[in-house]
């Protein structure tokens, strides 16, 4: 076995011991779900970086860049704008200080909005966890030269992600994210110059790759390239604005001021890492073409780590790839299990449950949700279906972004949004996404141009339905009562007095 595998396994064992040690701090549901609301600025910054930077960056981003080139920046660019917007409401989120976004949805829209929002989130986040497992399998396959198959590798990845979250909840997530975040940022900064140099320099890639790799809108985007690029941008933006893992980190911050400062630094780290990873993938693609290699698009960054940089830097970059799989898988698994325990069990099934006894039950749900995520990737593997991390990511982003984010963001910023409008938006957005992404390709394959019906990305009709229902139904129904607004808009308590 290669030195890369030994280092990765050693790191996983160190993290296991570290998480077992940290788990002794957990005394309550507050500790397990939001780390006792004690995260410092440094931990907040790196855990926010790890919340967003996942296999969607290192694997799906590389797959995207392999055919779209620099146009692949359109997808993460949505996050850049999203974080900038979140900066202005981060302190408000921390001041509200609950556990899940369902707490916000219920305050503004009632219990059914909480339930429907939780269902949409669980579907989207379980999908995200599933492709983290697949990405882990791809990484182990590459670093062992095929000795570990992607199928076996995804089992190993699933075991570690589920184990870490079960051991320590948010305490494990946040404290694991600190070293992982440092590794991710350091590895990207160190690797890029070596990859560019090995590929022949900054300008050489233009001589090797198709012109479309350097276009603003890649011609490979489909019938309407600009429309497709904007759909990637908007789906990422909408996911970022409503992603519960981020809200949980804000709830876990020491103070509203710390949450806001961390967001300002987070945007810098995200821009740097996302852009550099696409750059590594583009120059690795040019090296792949020029030397007639057979690297797949999704393995470009992984192979760059093995063959285009010095071994110490390669170890660090592969460690970063493993770190993003672990961190993102842990963040989204904890988040989806929090919805099951908080939004469904405690609020809908057993409201009288003792919060102090919920930690053990949530650990059961973590294992169950982890197994569900594994089955989502195992069944296509068993059926020998084509598995695209990028495709999984786009479905999850669209599902969550159009079903939850409009209602959630309106709950925080638009006083006129009503209960009926919020529920209609959540349900309509979720059903529209399932229809355009899952049902329509089977019901009417003749209308499909590539992966899009009539060449129009599913994000657009689903978003129009969700936002349209939110606005129209809210304006057609009576305004919210003052007591329904005061928890998120304290100023209304004194309005008109």
N, C-alpha and C positions, 0 to 999 in steps of 0.2 A: 504493500500500500504506500501511497505517496506521503510526503511530509505534510502536504496540505490537509489530508484527512486526519493525520495524527494531531495536528494543531487544532483543527475544528473540534475533534472529539474531546481533547483536553479542555478546550474552552467551555464546551457544554457541561463537562463534569464539574468545572469550577463554578459555573453558574448554578448548577444543581445544589452544590453545597452552600453557596451563598444564599440561595432562596430558602433553603431549609432553615438556615440561621435567622434570616430576616422574618420568617413566618412566625417566630416566637413573639413578635411584637403585636400580633393580631389578637385582640381581645373582644372585638365587637363587630357588628355589621358595618359601622362607620369606618373601622380600620380596613376591613376587607374590600369594601366597595370604593372608598375615596381616600385611603391611606391616612385616616384620621384627620383629614384636611390640614396636612402639615408639610406639603411639598415646598421646598425652597425654590428660589429663582433658578438656580443652576439645574436642579432636577426637573423643574417645570420646562425649561428650554429643551433639554435633550429628550424628555419623554414626549413632548409635542412633536419634535422632529421625527421620532420613531413612530408616533401615531400615524403620521402621514406617509413617510418614506417606507415602502414595503416592496414586496416582489412585483407589485405593479410598476415600480420604478426600475428595478434591476433586471427583471425577466420580461414583463409585458412591455416596458419602455424600450428595452433592447429589441424585442420582436417588432415593435412599431417602427423604431428607427431603421431597422434592416431594410424596409421597403419605402419608408417615407422620408428618411434622412432627417435633416434639421426641422422639417415640418412637424416632427413628433413633439416638438416643444409646445405645440398647441394644447396638448392634453394637460401637462402639469401647469401651464400658464394660468389655467382656471383657478388653481390653488393659490397662485401668487396674489391674484385679485381677491380671492375669498378670505385669505388671512388678513389682508389689509382692511377689509370690511369688518371682520370679526374683532379687530383691534378696538373698534369704537364701542363694542358691546361686551367685551370680555369681563370688565369690572361688574357690569350688571348681572352677568351669568353667575359670577362668584358670589355676589351679594345674595342672589336668590338661594344658592347653596343647598341643592337637594341631591338626588342620586342619578336620575336618568332624565332624558328629554321628555319622558312621559309625565313627569311632575309639572313641566311647563305646559304641555298640551292639555292636561286636565284642568289646570288653573284657568286657562282661557276658553277651552272648548268642551270640557266635561269628560266623563269616564269613557265614553265610547271612542272619543278621539284618542285617548290614551291607549285603549286596547288595539284599535286599528293601526295606530302608529307603531306600537310594539310589534305587531305581526309583520308589518312591512319592514321594519328594522331587522327583525330576526331573520327574515328571508335574505335580505341584502347582506347582512353581516356574516351569516353562516356561509354564503357564497364566497365572500372575501376570505374567510378562514380556510375554506376548502382549497382555494388556489394558492394559499401560502404553503399548504402541505405539498401540493404538486411542485411548487417552486423549490421547496426543500429537497424533493426527490431529484429534480433536475440538477441541482447543485452537487449533491452527493454523487450522481452519475458522472458528471464532468470531472470532478476532482479525483475520482477513482478510475478514470479511463474505462468506464463501463462495468467495473467489477461489482458495483452496486447499481442495480437497475433503478430507473425512475420509480417503478412500482414499489420496490422495497424501500427506497429512499423516502418516499412520501409517508410510509408507515413510521419510519424512524422520526421524521419531522413531526408527525402527528403526536407521537408518544411524548416527545419533549415539550411541545407547546401545551398540551393538555396537562401534563404533570406540573409544569411551572405555574400555570394559572391556578390549578387546584391547590397547590401548596400554599401560595401566598396572596392571591388576589391582586388588588391594586398595589399593595406593598411590593410584591414580586415584580409586577409590571414596571412600576416607576423606578425601582432600584436596578432592575435589569436594563432598563432603557438608558440609564446614565452611562455605563461603559459601552453599551451598544451604540449610542449616539455619538460618542467620542470616536469610536472605531469607524463609523460610517463616514463622518465628515473628514477625518484624517486620511482615510484610505482614498477617497475620491480626489482630494487635493493633491496627494502624492502621486497617484497613478496617471492622471491625465497627461502630464508632460512626457512621461515615458511612452505612453501609448501613441501619442502624436509623433514623437521622434521615430519610433519603430515603424510606424506606417509611412514614413517618408517626409514628414513635415506638414505644416498647416495647409499648404496649397496643393500638395500632391493628391489628396483625396479627390479633388475636382477632376484630375486626369484619369481617375480609375472608375469612379462611380457615375451612374447616369445623372444627367442634368437635373432630373426631378428631385434628387436628394438635396438640392440646394435651392429649391423653389419655395416660395412662401406657402403655397398650397400644392402639396404633392399630387401629381396626376393619378397616382395609385389610390387616392381617396375615393374614387368612384365617379359616378355620373356628374355630381355637383361637388367638386373638391372644396370650394370655399364653405359650402354648407356643411360638409362633413367635418372640416376643421373646426368650425364654430360649434358643432355639436359636441366634439370632444372637449372643447374649452368650457362650454356651458355645463355639461354633465359633471365635470370635475369641480367646477365652481359650486354647483348646487350641492354636491356631496359634501364638500368642505364646509359650506355654510351650516349644514345641519348634522355633521357627523358626531354621533353621541360620544365616541371615545374622547374627542376633544372637550366636549362639555364636562365629562367626568373629570378630566384633568383640571379644568377651571374650578370645579367644585372642590378638588383636592388641594388647591393652592392655599398657602398660609393666609393670604389676604387678597382683596380685589386689586390692590396696587401691584402685587406680585404677578397676578394673572395678566394684567395689561402689559407690564414690562416684558414678561416672557413672550407674549405674542409679537411684540416689536422685534425681538431677536429671532424668533422662530421664522419669520418671513425671510430673513437673510439666509439662514441655514437651508431652508427649503429651496430657494432660488439657486443657491450654489450647488447643492447636491443634485437636484433634478437636471439642471443644465449640463453639469459635468458628466453625469451618467449617459445622457444622450450623446454628448461629444465622444465619450469613450466608445459607445456603440457604433457611431458613424465611422470613426477611424479604424476600429476593429473590422468593420464591414469592408473598408477599402483594402485592408491588409488581407482579409479573407479572399477577396476577389483577385487581387494581384498575384497571390501565391497559390491560387487554385485549390484552396482548402475546402472543407466540407462542413464548416460551422453552421449550425442552424441559427436563425435570427435571435431566438430567445436565449441562446448560449453565448452571444457575442461578448458580453461583459465578463462572463466566467472564463472563457477562453483567453480573453485579453489578460486576465489576471494570471493565467498559467504560462502564456507564451510571449507576452509583449512587455512585461515589466520585470525588474529584478525580483528574485524569490521572496525577500522580506516584504516588499510592497505587494506582491501577488498574494502572499499569505494574508496580509492585512485586508486586501480587497475581497478575497473570498470570505474572510471572516466577516466583513461588512455585509456581504450577500446573505450569509447565514444569520447575521444579527437582524437584518430587516425582516427575514422570514419569521424568526422567533418573536421579535417585538410586535410586528403587525398582527401575527396570529394570536398572540397573547392579548393585545389590546382589544381586538374585535371579538374574541371568544369571551373575555370577561364582560364586555359590553352587552353582547346578546344574552348571556346568562343573567345579567343584571335586569334586563327587561323581563325575562321569564319570572324571576323571583319577586321583583319589585312591582312591575306593572300588571302582571297576570295573577301570580299566586297571592301576594300580600294585598293587592287592591281588589281583585275580583273573586278569589276563591276563599281565602282565609284572612279577612281584615283584622281579626283578633290575634294573629300570630305574634309570638314574642320575637322582636327584632334580634335579641341576643342569641336566639337559637337558629337564626336563619343562615348563619355562616355554613354550617354543616349541610343544610339543604341546598344552598347555592353550589357547593362543591359537587353535589350529585348532578345538578343541572349542567355544570361545566363539563363533566364527563359525557353526559347525554348529548349536549350540543356539539361537543367535539367529535363524537361518533357520527352524528348527523352530517357534520361538515366533511368528515372522512368518507362517508358513503357517497356524498355528492361527487367526489372525485374518483372513488374506487369503482363505482358502477360504470361510468364511461370507460375507465381503464379496462375493466373486465370485459366489456362489450367491444373493446378495441376501437372505440370512437375517437375521432380527432379531438384533441384537447388543446385549446388555446387559452393561455392565461389572460391574454388581451381581451378575448371575447367574454370570458367570465367577468373580468373587471368592468367592461362596458355595461353589461347587464346589471351588475350590482350597483354601479354608479347611477344608472338611469332609474332603477327601481327606487332607490332611497332618495335620490335627488329630486324626483318629481312627485313622489308620494308624501314625503315628510317635510322636506326643507321649506317649500312655500308656506305651509301652515305654521311651521315652527318659527320661521323668520318673521312672519306677520304677527305672531303672538308676542314677539319681543319689540316690534317696531311700529305696528299699525293698530291703533286703538279701536278702529271701526270693525276689525275682523270679528265675526260672530261665531258662536258654537256651530251653527248649521253650516256656515261657510267652511270652517276648519275641517269638520268631518267629511263634507262633500269633497274637498280638495284631496284629503288623504286617501279616501276610498277610490275616487275617480282616477287619481294618478297611478295608484297601484294596479288597478284593473286595466288601465290603458297600457301600461308597460308590459304586463303579461300578455295582453292581446297582440301588441305589435311585435314583441320580441319572441314570444313562444308559440302562440296560436296561429297567427297569420301566415308565417312561413309554411306551416303544414296545411292550412285550410286553402290557401291560394298561392302556391309556389310560383305560378306564372307571373305574379306581380313583383316578384323579388328581383332586384338588380343588385347583384352581389349579396350583401347581408341586409340590405335595406329595401323596404317596400316602396316601389316606384322611384327608387334611388334617393328617398328622403329618410334620413336617420330617424329612428323611432323616438328619440328624445323630443323632437319638435312637437309632434301631435300629442304626446303624453304630457309635456309641459304646458301646452296650450290648454288642454283639458283641465289639468290640475289648477293652474293659476286662474283660468277663466271661471271655474266653479267657485274658487275661493272669493274672488272679487264680486261676481254677479250675485251669488247666494248671500254673501255678507251684506251687500247693498239692498237686497230685497227683503231682508229680515231685520227685526228691531235691533238697535245698537246694544252692545254689552252694558250690563249694569255697572255702576261705579265700584261696587264691592268685588266684581269679577276682574277689575283692572288693577286694583290698588297694590296687589302683591308684586306686580311687574312694573307698574307705573305709580310709584308712591306719590307723585305730585298731584294725581287726580283726587287724593283724599282732601286736599285743600282748595280744589278748583271750585269757583263759584261761591266760596264762603267769605 
